[in-house]
């Protein structure tokens, strides 16, 4: 089975541009380190990643959790609304929803922190 990391990089870059997301914002939304986001978007380092990394980035890019995994395997990504293939455990989709919400809250807290930091610098 071949993995197409270049296709993953292209998909991530196109979607980030579409959503006007910078690398730092994508890292914050996904909970993936900025270094890994950068490596993946540049497509130069082609190494195996944890499937959860691909899922976190897919969700942060407002895609189906298995979108980037499908791109990596050269398959057609699932539609956003289609159920994730999680086996028989009914809690997994619920946990994925909770994780997505927590990542969104983390991004909002990060944005508020940046605003507060910027406001403190302006007063000085």
Rosetta silent file (secondary structure, phi, psi, omega in degrees, C-alpha in Angstrom):
SEQUENCE: XXXXXXXXXXXXXXXXXXXXXXXXXXXXXXXXXXXXXXXXXXXXXXXXXXXXXXXXXXXXXXXXXXXXXXXXXXXXXXXXXXXXXXXXXXXXXXXXXXXXXXXXXXXXXXXXXXXXXXXXXXXX
SCORE:     score description
SCORE:     0.000 S_00000001
   1 L     0.000  122.077 -179.550    0.000    0.000    0.000 S_00000001
   2 L   -91.828  147.206  178.665    1.556    3.290   -1.077 S_00000001
   3 L  -113.743  132.178 -177.195    1.148    6.494    0.863 S_00000001
   4 L  -107.914   84.265 -178.943    0.920    9.810   -0.954 S_00000001
   5 H   -68.757  -26.942  176.869    2.184   12.436    1.498 S_00000001
   6 H   -64.890  -39.248  178.140    2.419   14.993   -1.311 S_00000001
   7 H   -65.700  -37.038  177.131   -1.328   14.675   -1.866 S_00000001
   8 H   -63.160  -45.565  179.367   -1.878   15.188    1.880 S_00000001
   9 H   -60.566  -45.899  179.999    0.265   18.342    1.774 S_00000001
  10 H   -61.445  -44.395 -179.570   -1.608   19.664   -1.267 S_00000001
  11 H   -63.680  -45.403  179.814   -4.999   18.962    0.314 S_00000001
  12 H   -61.675  -45.036 -178.451   -4.020   20.587    3.610 S_00000001
  13 H   -64.820  -42.815  179.841   -2.596   23.668    1.894 S_00000001
  14 H   -63.642  -44.179 -178.224   -5.593   24.125   -0.381 S_00000001
  15 H   -69.429  -41.029  178.231   -8.059   23.766    2.484 S_00000001
  16 H   -61.443  -40.233  177.743   -6.084   26.017    4.836 S_00000001
  17 H   -65.039  -42.199  179.475   -6.007   28.683    2.116 S_00000001
  18 H   -60.650  -39.110 -179.317   -9.736   28.234    1.536 S_00000001
  19 L   -90.787    0.243 -177.625  -10.409   28.704    5.261 S_00000001
  20 L    55.905   44.016  178.965   -7.752   31.442    5.554 S_00000001
  21 L   -99.850  130.637  173.209   -5.975   29.474    8.284 S_00000001
  22 L   -84.446  164.267 -179.029   -2.343   30.102    9.076 S_00000001
  23 H   -57.016  -43.017 -179.477   -0.139   27.228   10.242 S_00000001
  24 H   -61.918  -41.875  179.463   -0.249   28.442   13.843 S_00000001
  25 H   -65.791  -40.376  178.103   -4.049   28.608   13.781 S_00000001
  26 H   -63.618  -41.267  178.017   -4.258   25.118   12.281 S_00000001
  27 H   -62.041  -44.116  179.912   -1.932   23.822   14.988 S_00000001
  28 H   -65.055  -43.924 -179.003   -4.057   25.434   17.704 S_00000001
  29 H   -65.093  -35.285 -174.069   -7.345   24.156   16.257 S_00000001
  30 H   -92.085  -22.203 -174.142   -6.044   20.625   15.825 S_00000001
  31 L    78.864   11.539  177.889   -3.898   20.258   18.920 S_00000001
  32 L   -96.277  141.927 -176.969   -1.048   19.137   16.643 S_00000001
  33 L   -61.195  149.795  178.936    2.329   20.779   17.158 S_00000001
  34 H   -59.493  -37.536  179.676    3.253   23.630   14.856 S_00000001
  35 H   -61.482  -42.185 -179.431    6.384   21.725   13.790 S_00000001
  36 H   -70.439  -41.497  176.643    4.344   18.732   12.606 S_00000001
  37 H   -57.803  -46.388 -179.429    1.811   20.940   10.807 S_00000001
  38 H   -61.313  -47.319  179.033    4.689   22.698    9.062 S_00000001
  39 H   -58.073  -44.156 -176.721    6.371   19.397    8.101 S_00000001
  40 H   -69.927  -39.490 -179.819    3.148   18.000    6.718 S_00000001
  41 H   -70.137  -31.536  177.559    2.229   21.126    4.754 S_00000001
  42 H   -75.640  -25.566  176.407    5.687   21.319    3.234 S_00000001
  43 L    68.129   13.570 -178.637    5.438   17.651    2.259 S_00000001
  44 L   -85.469  -32.720 -179.119    9.196   17.167    2.477 S_00000001
  45 L  -100.438  106.798 -175.551    9.231   14.766    5.417 S_00000001
  46 L  -105.723   87.802  178.543    7.287   11.705    4.376 S_00000001
  47 L  -133.269  160.390 -178.704    7.008    9.510    7.418 S_00000001
  48 L   -60.359  135.159  177.533    4.310    7.564    9.113 S_00000001
  49 L  -118.442  156.234  175.261    2.075    9.634   11.385 S_00000001
  50 L   -62.904  132.840  178.596   -0.306    8.597   14.090 S_00000001
  51 H   -54.685  -29.698  178.869   -3.790    8.195   12.560 S_00000001
  52 H   -66.566  -29.362  176.528   -5.086   10.500   15.309 S_00000001
  53 H   -64.302  -46.275  178.689   -2.855   13.273   13.929 S_00000001
  54 H   -63.972  -38.995  178.320   -4.511   12.960   10.533 S_00000001
  55 H   -64.970  -44.552 -178.906   -7.940   12.859   12.163 S_00000001
  56 H   -62.173  -41.816  178.700   -7.237   15.935   14.289 S_00000001
  57 H   -68.343  -39.315  177.694   -6.049   17.876   11.247 S_00000001
  58 H   -59.633  -46.365 -179.179   -9.032   16.709    9.183 S_00000001
  59 H   -64.872  -42.421  179.822  -11.435   17.886   11.867 S_00000001
  60 H   -63.696  -26.614  178.383   -9.593   21.202   12.270 S_00000001
  61 L   -91.657   13.278  178.689   -9.948   21.708    8.512 S_00000001
  62 L    60.261   39.508  176.311  -13.725   21.095    8.813 S_00000001
  63 L  -114.057  173.022  171.216  -13.535   17.764    7.008 S_00000001
  64 L   -60.598  143.303 -178.828  -14.636   14.261    7.877 S_00000001
  65 L   -54.275  -27.343 -177.063  -12.248   12.791   10.484 S_00000001
  66 L  -100.588   14.070 -176.911  -10.981   10.243    7.955 S_00000001
  67 H   -60.270  -56.836 -176.400  -10.499   12.717    5.092 S_00000001
  68 H   -67.267  -31.309  175.301   -6.702   13.012    5.187 S_00000001
  69 H   -62.388  -39.953  177.613   -6.319    9.296    5.846 S_00000001
  70 H   -67.250  -43.609  178.196   -8.242    8.614    2.649 S_00000001
  71 H   -58.937  -44.103  179.750   -6.154   11.160    0.704 S_00000001
  72 H   -57.901  -38.695 -177.964   -3.001    9.495    2.010 S_00000001
  73 L   -87.991    1.134  179.822   -4.184    6.117    0.723 S_00000001
  74 L    75.558   22.904 -179.863   -5.282    7.533   -2.640 S_00000001
  75 L  -103.071  163.658  175.862   -8.954    6.945   -1.886 S_00000001
  76 L   -74.114  124.839 -179.635  -11.923    9.251   -2.259 S_00000001
  77 L   -65.140  147.291  177.200  -12.456   11.042    1.074 S_00000001
  78 L   -70.004  155.638  176.244  -15.795   10.486    2.807 S_00000001
  79 L   -66.306  152.027 -177.039  -18.395   13.230    2.857 S_00000001
  80 L   -55.547  -40.114 -174.973  -18.374   15.423    5.961 S_00000001
  81 L   -85.679   -6.291 -178.716  -21.744   14.134    7.160 S_00000001
  82 L   -74.886  147.882 -177.369  -21.062   10.436    6.598 S_00000001
  83 L   -67.832  146.134  176.387  -20.478    8.391    9.744 S_00000001
  84 L   -73.396  144.546  176.235  -16.913    7.571   10.702 S_00000001
  85 L   -82.495  104.160 -173.661  -15.956    3.928   10.469 S_00000001
  86 L  -121.753   12.613 -176.060  -15.330    3.214   14.100 S_00000001
  87 L    80.652 -143.480 -175.678  -16.193   -0.431   14.457 S_00000001
  88 L  -101.931    0.015 -175.990  -18.969   -1.310   16.855 S_00000001
  89 L   -81.731  111.138 -177.862  -18.264    1.172   19.636 S_00000001
  90 L   -72.479  -12.892 -179.091  -21.089    3.749   19.719 S_00000001
  91 H   -80.474  -21.037 -176.026  -19.085    6.049   22.015 S_00000001
  92 H   -61.230  -47.773  177.677  -16.385    6.814   19.462 S_00000001
  93 H   -60.268  -37.651  178.069  -18.478    9.256   17.374 S_00000001
  94 H   -64.393  -44.212  177.900  -19.582   11.004   20.574 S_00000001
  95 H   -63.278  -38.666  176.878  -15.983   11.275   21.761 S_00000001
  96 H   -61.876  -38.324  177.479  -14.936   12.640   18.361 S_00000001
  97 H   -65.633  -43.518  179.173  -17.605   15.323   18.683 S_00000001
  98 H   -62.927  -43.122  178.874  -16.405   16.219   22.169 S_00000001
  99 H   -61.082  -44.658  179.382  -12.802   16.371   20.952 S_00000001
 100 H   -60.356  -42.648  179.204  -13.807   18.629   18.055 S_00000001
 101 H   -65.639  -41.502  178.743  -15.643   20.956   20.455 S_00000001
 102 H   -63.584  -39.181  178.123  -12.695   21.045   22.857 S_00000001
 103 H   -64.878  -39.210  176.686  -10.336   21.919   20.020 S_00000001
 104 H   -63.255  -42.073  177.794  -12.635   24.739   18.990 S_00000001
 105 H   -65.130  -39.614  177.997  -12.694   26.030   22.555 S_00000001
 106 H   -60.797  -41.247  179.056   -8.896   25.759   22.745 S_00000001
 107 H   -64.773  -40.854  179.286   -8.609   27.839   19.589 S_00000001
 108 H   -65.580  -41.652  177.908  -10.971   30.465   20.996 S_00000001
 109 H   -63.809  -40.747  177.745   -9.035   30.636   24.269 S_00000001
 110 H   -61.646  -42.373  179.128   -5.797   30.971   22.287 S_00000001
 111 H   -65.239  -41.912  178.164   -7.252   33.823   20.246 S_00000001
 112 H   -65.016  -40.092  177.722   -8.487   35.582   23.391 S_00000001
 113 H   -61.872  -43.094  178.044   -5.091   35.127   25.051 S_00000001
 114 H   -61.654  -41.354  178.595   -3.392   36.651   22.018 S_00000001
 115 H   -63.331  -43.097  178.952   -5.756   39.615   22.138 S_00000001
 116 H   -64.318  -40.907  177.793   -5.088   40.120   25.844 S_00000001
 117 H   -62.390  -43.499  179.110   -1.340   39.868   25.249 S_00000001
 118 H   -65.332  -38.621  179.605   -1.561   42.416   22.428 S_00000001
 119 H   -66.336  -37.016  178.170   -3.663   44.741   24.571 S_00000001
 120 H   -68.100  -34.603  179.049   -1.124   44.591   27.388 S_00000001
 121 H   -70.398  -34.557 -178.456    1.707   45.477   25.023 S_00000001
 122 H   -67.097  -31.939 -178.640   -0.142   48.502   23.669 S_00000001
 123 H   -71.439  -25.774 -176.392   -0.503   50.010   27.153 S_00000001
 124 L   -74.211    0.000    0.000    3.273   49.877   27.717 S_00000001
